[in-house]
Amino acid sequence: MDTPSASFAPLVPGMLGMVLVGSSVSVSHALVDAPLFTAQAVRYAAATAILLLLARLAGTRPVRPRGREWLWLAGLAVTGLVLFNVAVVRGVAHAEPAVIAVAVASVPVVLGVLGPLLERRAPSRRVLVAAPVVVAGAVLVEGTGRTDAAGVAWAALALGCEAAFTLLAVPVLGRHTPWGVSVHASWLGAVLFAVLGVTREGPTAAGELTRAQWAAVGYLALLVTAVAFVLWYSTVRTVGAGRAGLLTGIAPLAAAAAGTATGTGVPGPSVWLGIAVVIGGLAGGLRASRAHRAGDSVDAAPRTAPSPTPARSR
């Protein structure tokens, strides 16, 4: 894995990725009545094809996993893709959507602690202080809601799966790069969802998708999976999971903005306050320390030296 960087530029891909994830909320509403597993299988199969094409255009080629890498990648697909979607769908049957959203928005705290440990580094004090601030702002943006014990359990599972999507990629990002991890996670997710779709919804369930639902699946496959995955893992690889985790606070902001743009209403005062809190938490947690800035200036030459194998194939 690359040494985490304190500069702002490596954060931009992750920020854009979270904007895409947040903006997908309104698009996902089109799939409420669609066969869940089949729609997701189509989404990840299409995303795999798109990723392979984009990777080829970018001049990179995913390598085959070996040994324990299969466990990390399969675990990522099972938790971060399959179980996460199931937890969200089942969770909203027992809790208001805001409860699930708030649980998922708590991921910066988990990544701030566990991410650096997987990277064999000490957690950043700055990130640990900023993470609860970002979570608090996300809670204000998303609001709270009613739930029962089952809803709390599903929300906790959604949180764990959301964190696993990043944490389980950390050990394999060095060899597989963001492109490889995204490709392998997508095709594994497609296979798992296809099995669930055939057994639970039937082999002809894809024929039930409407034109609007096909359009939603296409949007999710291209932007929220193929593009957003690579952008997110690029930032995780460069700055570390803990610091990148703060960027997940951008997703609810993007969701609120998308809701306003699609005519669901102008955000209320609590949402605006939450946006301000999230921005403040991000500014504090992502701001480079003096030591890091000094290190950047000293190490500038080695970082910009040409290499036959770029850290990011773009």
C-alpha positions as CSV (number, residue, x, y, z in Angstrom):
1,M,0.0,0.0,0.0
2,D,1.1,3.5,-0.7
3,T,2.3,5.7,2.2
4,P,-0.7,7.8,3.3
5,S,-0.4,11.4,2.0
6,A,-1.4,14.5,3.8
7,S,-2.0,16.6,0.7
8,F,-5.5,17.5,-0.5
9,A,-5.3,16.3,-4.1
10,P,-5.5,12.6,-3.3
11,L,-8.7,13.2,-1.5
12,V,-10.5,14.5,-4.6
13,P,-11.3,11.0,-6.2
14,G,-12.8,9.8,-2.9
15,M,-14.9,13.0,-2.6
16,L,-16.2,12.6,-6.1
17,G,-17.0,9.0,-5.4
18,M,-19.0,9.9,-2.3
19,V,-20.9,12.5,-4.3
20,L,-21.9,9.8,-6.8
21,V,-22.9,7.5,-4.0
22,G,-25.0,10.2,-2.3
23,S,-26.7,11.3,-5.6
24,S,-27.7,7.7,-6.2
25,V,-30.4,7.8,-3.5
26,S,-33.0,9.3,-5.7
27,V,-32.2,7.0,-8.5
28,S,-32.5,3.9,-6.3
29,H,-36.1,4.8,-5.6
30,A,-36.9,3.5,-9.0
31,L,-35.9,0.0,-7.9
32,V,-38.1,-0.2,-4.8
33,D,-40.6,-2.6,-6.6
34,A,-38.0,-4.4,-8.7
35,P,-36.7,-7.9,-8.0
36,L,-33.8,-6.9,-5.7
37,F,-31.3,-9.7,-6.2
38,T,-31.8,-9.9,-10.0
39,A,-31.5,-6.1,-10.4
40,Q,-28.3,-6.1,-8.4
41,A,-26.9,-9.1,-10.4
42,V,-27.4,-7.2,-13.6
43,R,-25.9,-4.1,-12.1
44,Y,-22.7,-5.7,-11.0
45,A,-22.3,-7.8,-14.2
46,A,-22.6,-4.7,-16.2
47,A,-20.2,-2.8,-13.9
48,T,-17.7,-5.6,-14.4
49,A,-17.8,-5.3,-18.2
50,I,-17.5,-1.5,-17.9
51,L,-14.5,-1.8,-15.5
52,L,-12.7,-4.2,-17.7
53,L,-13.1,-1.9,-20.7
54,L,-12.1,1.2,-18.8
55,A,-9.1,-0.6,-17.3
56,R,-7.9,-1.6,-20.7
57,L,-8.3,2.0,-22.0
58,A,-6.3,3.1,-18.9
59,G,-3.5,0.7,-19.8
60,T,-3.9,-1.6,-16.9
61,R,-4.9,-5.2,-16.5
62,P,-6.4,-6.8,-13.3
63,V,-4.4,-9.8,-12.1
64,R,-5.8,-13.0,-10.8
65,P,-6.2,-13.3,-7.0
66,R,-4.0,-15.9,-5.2
67,G,-4.0,-17.5,-1.8
68,R,-5.6,-15.5,1.0
69,E,-6.5,-12.7,-1.5
70,W,-9.5,-14.8,-2.5
71,L,-10.7,-14.6,1.1
72,W,-10.4,-10.8,1.4
73,L,-12.1,-10.2,-2.0
74,A,-14.8,-12.8,-1.4
75,G,-15.4,-11.3,2.1
76,L,-15.6,-7.9,0.6
77,A,-18.2,-9.0,-2.0
78,V,-20.3,-10.9,0.6
79,T,-20.4,-8.2,3.2
80,G,-19.9,-4.9,1.4
81,L,-22.2,-5.8,-1.5
82,V,-24.6,-8.6,-0.8
83,L,-25.2,-8.4,3.0
84,F,-25.2,-4.6,2.9
85,N,-28.0,-4.5,0.4
86,V,-30.0,-7.1,2.3
87,A,-29.5,-5.3,5.6
88,V,-30.8,-2.0,4.1
89,V,-33.8,-3.6,2.5
90,R,-34.7,-5.7,5.5
91,G,-33.8,-2.9,7.9
92,V,-36.3,-0.4,6.5
93,A,-39.1,-3.0,7.2
94,H,-38.4,-2.6,10.9
95,A,-37.0,1.0,11.1
96,E,-37.4,4.3,9.3
97,P,-34.8,4.8,6.5
98,A,-33.1,7.6,8.6
99,V,-32.2,5.0,11.2
100,I,-30.3,2.9,8.7
101,A,-28.8,6.0,7.1
102,V,-27.5,7.3,10.5
103,A,-26.0,3.9,11.2
104,V,-24.1,3.8,7.9
105,A,-23.0,7.4,8.5
106,S,-21.2,6.3,11.6
107,V,-18.6,4.5,9.5
108,P,-15.9,7.2,9.9
109,V,-15.5,6.2,13.5
110,V,-15.0,2.5,12.6
111,L,-12.6,3.3,9.8
112,G,-10.7,5.8,11.9
113,V,-9.9,3.1,14.4
114,L,-9.6,-0.1,12.4
115,G,-8.3,1.2,9.1
116,P,-4.9,2.3,10.5
117,L,-4.6,-0.9,12.4
118,L,-4.9,-2.9,9.2
119,E,-2.3,-0.6,7.6
120,R,0.0,-1.2,10.6
121,R,-0.2,2.4,11.8
122,A,-1.4,4.1,14.8
123,P,-4.8,5.8,14.5
124,S,-4.6,9.6,13.8
125,R,-5.7,11.7,16.7
126,R,-6.9,14.3,14.3
127,V,-9.1,11.8,12.5
128,L,-10.4,10.3,15.7
129,V,-11.5,13.7,16.9
130,A,-13.1,14.7,13.6
131,A,-14.9,11.4,13.0
132,P,-17.6,11.9,15.7
133,V,-18.1,15.5,14.4
134,V,-18.8,14.2,10.9
135,V,-21.1,11.6,12.2
136,A,-23.0,14.2,14.3
137,G,-23.4,16.3,11.2
138,A,-24.7,13.3,9.2
139,V,-27.2,12.6,11.9
140,L,-28.5,16.2,11.6
141,V,-28.7,15.9,7.8
142,E,-30.4,12.4,7.8
143,G,-32.5,13.0,10.9
144,T,-33.6,10.2,13.2
145,G,-36.6,7.8,13.2
146,R,-38.5,5.1,14.9
147,T,-37.2,1.5,15.1
148,D,-37.5,-1.8,17.0
149,A,-34.9,-4.3,18.2
150,A,-34.7,-6.0,14.8
151,G,-34.3,-2.6,13.1
152,V,-31.3,-1.8,15.4
153,A,-29.8,-5.2,14.5
154,W,-30.2,-4.6,10.8
155,A,-28.7,-1.1,11.1
156,A,-25.7,-2.4,13.0
157,L,-25.2,-5.0,10.3
158,A,-25.4,-2.3,7.6
159,L,-22.8,-0.3,9.5
160,G,-20.4,-3.3,9.7
161,C,-20.9,-4.2,6.1
162,E,-20.3,-0.6,5.0
163,A,-17.0,-0.6,7.0
164,A,-16.0,-4.0,5.6
165,F,-16.3,-2.6,2.0
166,T,-13.3,-0.5,2.8
167,L,-11.4,-2.5,5.4
168,L,-11.4,-5.8,3.5
169,A,-9.9,-4.0,0.5
170,V,-6.9,-2.7,2.5
171,P,-4.8,-5.9,2.4
172,V,-5.2,-6.4,-1.3
173,L,-5.1,-2.8,-2.7
174,G,-1.3,-2.9,-3.0
175,R,-1.1,-5.8,-5.5
176,H,-4.4,-5.4,-7.2
177,T,-4.7,-1.6,-7.3
178,P,-8.1,0.1,-7.2
179,W,-8.9,-1.3,-10.7
180,G,-8.3,-4.9,-9.7
181,V,-10.2,-4.7,-6.4
182,S,-13.2,-3.0,-8.2
183,V,-13.3,-5.7,-10.9
184,H,-13.0,-8.6,-8.6
185,A,-15.5,-7.2,-6.1
186,S,-18.0,-6.6,-9.0
187,W,-17.9,-10.0,-10.7
188,L,-18.0,-11.8,-7.3
189,G,-21.0,-9.7,-6.3
190,A,-22.7,-10.4,-9.7
191,V,-22.3,-14.2,-9.2
192,L,-23.6,-14.1,-5.6
193,F,-26.6,-11.9,-6.5
194,A,-27.3,-14.1,-9.6
195,V,-27.5,-17.2,-7.4
196,L,-29.8,-15.5,-5.0
197,G,-31.9,-14.1,-7.9
198,V,-32.4,-17.4,-9.6
199,T,-33.2,-19.2,-6.3
200,R,-35.4,-16.6,-4.7
201,E,-36.9,-14.6,-7.6
202,G,-36.8,-17.1,-10.5
203,P,-34.7,-17.2,-13.7
204,T,-37.0,-14.9,-15.6
205,A,-37.1,-12.1,-13.0
206,A,-35.0,-9.8,-15.2
207,G,-38.0,-9.6,-17.6
208,E,-40.0,-7.9,-14.9
209,L,-37.7,-4.8,-14.9
210,T,-39.4,-1.7,-16.4
211,R,-37.7,0.7,-18.7
212,A,-37.1,3.2,-15.8
213,Q,-35.7,0.4,-13.7
214,W,-33.3,-0.6,-16.5
215,A,-32.2,3.0,-16.7
216,A,-31.6,3.1,-12.9
217,V,-29.6,-0.1,-13.1
218,G,-27.5,1.4,-15.8
219,Y,-26.8,4.5,-13.8
220,L,-25.8,2.5,-10.8
221,A,-23.6,0.2,-12.8
222,L,-21.7,2.9,-14.6
223,L,-21.4,5.8,-12.1
224,V,-22.1,4.4,-8.6
225,T,-20.2,1.1,-9.1
226,A,-17.6,1.2,-11.9
227,V,-16.6,4.9,-11.5
228,A,-17.2,5.4,-7.8
229,F,-15.5,2.1,-6.7
230,V,-12.2,3.1,-8.5
231,L,-12.4,6.6,-7.2
232,W,-13.0,5.5,-3.7
233,Y,-10.3,2.8,-3.6
234,S,-7.8,5.2,-5.2
235,T,-8.2,7.5,-2.2
236,V,-8.1,4.7,0.3
237,R,-4.9,3.4,-1.2
238,T,-3.3,6.8,-1.2
239,V,-4.3,8.5,2.1
240,G,-5.3,5.4,4.2
241,A,-8.7,4.0,5.3
242,G,-8.9,6.2,8.4
243,R,-8.6,9.5,6.7
244,A,-10.6,8.5,3.7
245,G,-13.4,7.4,6.0
246,L,-14.2,11.0,6.9
247,L,-15.2,11.5,3.3
248,T,-18.2,9.2,3.7
249,G,-19.8,12.3,5.4
250,I,-20.1,13.8,2.0
251,A,-22.6,11.2,0.8
252,P,-25.6,12.5,2.9
253,L,-24.8,16.0,1.8
254,A,-24.9,14.9,-1.9
255,A,-28.2,13.0,-1.2
256,A,-29.7,16.1,0.3
257,A,-28.6,18.2,-2.7
258,A,-29.9,15.6,-5.1
259,G,-33.2,15.6,-3.3
260,T,-33.5,19.3,-3.6
261,A,-32.6,19.2,-7.3
262,T,-35.2,16.5,-8.0
263,G,-38.0,18.5,-6.3
264,T,-38.4,16.7,-3.0
265,G,-38.1,19.9,-1.1
266,V,-35.7,22.5,0.3
267,P,-33.7,21.2,3.3
268,G,-34.8,22.5,6.7
269,P,-32.7,24.3,9.3
270,S,-31.4,21.1,10.9
271,V,-30.1,19.9,7.6
272,W,-28.3,23.1,6.9
273,L,-26.8,22.9,10.4
274,G,-25.8,19.3,9.8
275,I,-24.1,20.3,6.5
276,A,-22.1,23.0,8.3
277,V,-21.1,20.5,11.0
278,V,-20.0,17.9,8.4
279,I,-17.9,20.5,6.6
280,G,-16.3,21.6,9.8
281,G,-15.5,18.1,10.8
282,L,-14.0,17.4,7.3
283,A,-12.0,20.6,7.4
284,G,-10.5,19.7,10.8
285,G,-9.9,16.0,10.1
286,L,-8.5,16.4,6.6
287,R,-6.3,19.4,7.2
288,A,-2.6,18.6,6.9
289,S,-0.5,19.1,9.9
290,R,2.7,21.2,9.8
291,A,4.8,18.2,10.0
292,H,3.1,16.6,7.1
293,R,3.3,19.8,5.0
294,A,7.0,20.0,5.7
295,G,7.4,16.3,4.8
296,D,5.6,16.9,1.5
297,S,7.9,19.7,0.5
298,V,11.0,17.6,1.3
299,D,9.8,14.4,-0.5
300,A,8.3,16.2,-3.5
301,A,11.1,15.1,-5.9
302,P,10.8,11.3,-5.2
303,R,7.1,11.4,-5.5
304,T,7.1,13.0,-8.9
305,A,9.9,10.8,-10.3
306,P,8.7,8.7,-13.3
307,S,8.0,5.1,-12.7
308,P,7.2,2.2,-15.1
309,T,4.4,1.1,-12.8
310,P,2.3,4.1,-11.7
311,A,0.5,3.9,-8.4
312,R,-2.7,4.7,-10.1
313,S,-3.4,3.6,-13.6
314,R,-5.5,6.4,-15.0
